[in-house]
Amino acid sequence: MVRPTRFAFALGCLILGGCATSMPATTMSGVAPASAAQLHDAMRKLWSDHVFWTRLYIVSAAAGDASAQTAANRLLRNQDDIGNAIAPYYGQAAGTRLTGLLKQHILIAVDLVSAAKAGDNAKVADADRRWHANADDIATFLSGANPNWPKATLLSMLNQHLALTTQEATARLQGRWNDDASTFDQIFTQILSMADALTDGIVKQFPGRF
């Protein structure tokens, strides 16, 4: 498979915790943070992990390194973590449902990168169609759980995430290193905005919990 060139910034963030505030351990086990500030930090950490591990997978897969599978497995675990983070507010069934939808998001992304690397445009188009349908499913699910998360707003954020990730993977596969790096800067900024929007919606819906 793929040989990951190390992306020092992302790897340093993951090892040293220098790019996002550490998430309280209780959040990972499905216990709600005690304050809005803790939830804010926890949500940012979860979604930062999402884009960091996505990037490490893309770098590995593009290079043909066998560690791509390890990155993909860690990325899938992140979706369990995100589902567990909402379970204290919406129940375990909802957390499991979100985890399932997000794992589909990751597995489709793997298909898309694989097809793009092989130059199979038909499979790229199919994966992209499924990716956007999955984003619609995620937006529908979340908007149904919280009235402070309008579907149109969520879908716009998710589609922007897909577009930027596609640009990142394309730049990496084509060896356009400056575009690759600058796109990840945009991805990181955008995902923090999305994490904050999710946090704000929870705090508004459950003010007595904070």
LINGIPE-V642970 format. One record per residue. PHI is phi in whole degrees, -180 to 180 (* if undefined). OMEGA is omega in whole degrees, 0 to 359 (none if undefined). Layout:
phi:PHI omega:OMEGA
phi:PHI omega:OMEGA
This chain:
phi:* omega:200
phi:-130 omega:183
phi:-106 omega:189
phi:-73 omega:163
phi:-70 omega:186
phi:-77 omega:176
phi:-95 omega:194
phi:-61 omega:182
phi:-62 omega:181
phi:-65 omega:182
phi:-65 omega:178
phi:-62 omega:178
phi:-63 omega:183
phi:-68 omega:183
phi:-79 omega:187
phi:-97 omega:181
phi:70 omega:187
phi:-87 omega:186
phi:-105 omega:179
phi:-155 omega:180
phi:-63 omega:183
phi:-63 omega:179
phi:-88 omega:176
phi:-58 omega:183
phi:-63 omega:182
phi:-63 omega:180
phi:-64 omega:181
phi:-65 omega:182
phi:-91 omega:176
phi:91 omega:177
phi:-101 omega:184
phi:-66 omega:173
phi:-59 omega:185
phi:-84 omega:182
phi:-142 omega:178
phi:-63 omega:180
phi:-64 omega:179
phi:-66 omega:178
phi:-64 omega:178
phi:-57 omega:181
phi:-67 omega:181
phi:-64 omega:181
phi:-67 omega:178
phi:-64 omega:179
phi:-63 omega:180
phi:-60 omega:183
phi:-78 omega:171
phi:-65 omega:176
phi:-58 omega:181
phi:-57 omega:182
phi:-80 omega:177
phi:-65 omega:182
phi:-71 omega:172
phi:-62 omega:180
phi:-63 omega:181
phi:-63 omega:176
phi:-66 omega:181
phi:-59 omega:180
phi:-61 omega:181
phi:-66 omega:182
phi:-65 omega:180
phi:-63 omega:182
phi:-86 omega:180
phi:77 omega:184
phi:-93 omega:182
phi:-65 omega:181
phi:-72 omega:178
phi:-57 omega:181
phi:-66 omega:177
phi:-64 omega:178
phi:-63 omega:179
phi:-64 omega:179
phi:-64 omega:179
phi:-67 omega:178
phi:-65 omega:178
phi:-65 omega:178
phi:-64 omega:177
phi:-60 omega:180
phi:-71 omega:171
phi:-62 omega:181
phi:-62 omega:180
phi:-67 omega:177
phi:-61 omega:178
phi:-64 omega:182
phi:-69 omega:180
phi:-93 omega:183
phi:-58 omega:180
phi:-63 omega:182
phi:-100 omega:188
phi:-118 omega:178
phi:98 omega:184
phi:-66 omega:180
phi:-62 omega:178
phi:-67 omega:178
phi:-61 omega:178
phi:-65 omega:179
phi:-64 omega:179
phi:-64 omega:177
phi:-57 omega:180
phi:-62 omega:179
phi:-65 omega:181
phi:-71 omega:176
phi:-67 omega:173
phi:-60 omega:177
phi:-55 omega:181
phi:-70 omega:183
phi:-65 omega:176
phi:-68 omega:178
phi:-61 omega:177
phi:-61 omega:177
phi:-60 omega:183
phi:-65 omega:180
phi:-63 omega:180
phi:-61 omega:181
phi:-67 omega:179
phi:-65 omega:179
phi:-64 omega:180
phi:-82 omega:182
phi:71 omega:180
phi:-93 omega:186
phi:-66 omega:179
phi:-65 omega:179
phi:-71 omega:175
phi:-61 omega:181
phi:-63 omega:179
phi:-65 omega:179
phi:-64 omega:179
phi:-64 omega:177
phi:-62 omega:180
phi:-66 omega:179
phi:-63 omega:181
phi:-73 omega:175
phi:-65 omega:177
phi:-64 omega:177
phi:-60 omega:177
phi:-63 omega:178
phi:-64 omega:179
phi:-64 omega:180
phi:-63 omega:178
phi:-63 omega:181
phi:-63 omega:183
phi:-67 omega:180
phi:-65 omega:177
phi:-72 omega:181
phi:-87 omega:187
phi:-141 omega:181
phi:-67 omega:178
phi:-85 omega:177
phi:-116 omega:179
phi:-59 omega:183
phi:-58 omega:182
phi:-60 omega:179
phi:-67 omega:180
phi:-62 omega:182
phi:-64 omega:177
phi:-61 omega:179
phi:-66 omega:181
phi:-65 omega:179
phi:-66 omega:176
phi:-65 omega:176
phi:-59 omega:179
phi:-63 omega:182
phi:-62 omega:181
phi:-68 omega:179
phi:-66 omega:175
phi:-62 omega:178
phi:-62 omega:179
phi:-61 omega:181
phi:-64 omega:180
phi:-63 omega:179
phi:-62 omega:180
phi:-65 omega:181
phi:-65 omega:181
phi:-90 omega:179
phi:72 omega:177
phi:-92 omega:193
phi:-67 omega:179
phi:-66 omega:177
phi:-65 omega:178
phi:-58 omega:182
phi:-68 omega:182
phi:-68 omega:177
phi:-68 omega:178
phi:-65 omega:174
phi:-57 omega:178
phi:-65 omega:180
phi:-61 omega:182
phi:-64 omega:178
phi:-62 omega:182
phi:-66 omega:183
phi:-70 omega:176
phi:-67 omega:177
phi:-64 omega:179
phi:-67 omega:178
phi:-60 omega:179
phi:-65 omega:178
phi:-64 omega:178
phi:-66 omega:178
phi:-61 omega:181
phi:-58 omega:180
phi:-65 omega:179
phi:-66 omega:181
phi:-63 omega:179
phi:-68 omega:182
phi:-76 omega:183
phi:-126 omega:185
phi:-62 omega:181
phi:-74 omega:182
phi:-90 omega:186
phi:-126 omega:none
